[in-house]
């Protein structure tokens, strides 16, 4: 009954794509609520932030053993 969904770390492209999409959504909400609502800015920030965060976290998870 308590199935926990996890991100498959065996496929790094899927993991990084998931991070990019998450960051785009978060940046979009932030831009809409707190800033001027510029979606181009939100999408570019989401792509860059998600890519950097996804690559860094994938590297840390794979090579630190946690």
C-alpha positions, 0 to 999 in steps of 0.5 A, a space after each residue: 500500500 505504501 509504494 514509494 516512487 523514486 527517481 531511477 538513477 541508472 539513467 542519468 539523462 532521465 534524472 537530469 531531465 526531471 531536475 530541469 523540469 522541476 526547476 522550470 516549474 519552480 522558477 515559473 511559479 517564483 517569476 509569476 508570484 514574486 517578479 514581473 512574470 517574464 516566462 522567458 527568464 523563468 525558463 532559462 533560469 530553470 534550464 540552467 539551474 536544473 542542469 547544474 543541480 542535476 549534474 551535481 547531485 547525480 555526481 554526488 550520489 554516484 561517487 560518494 556512495 550515499 
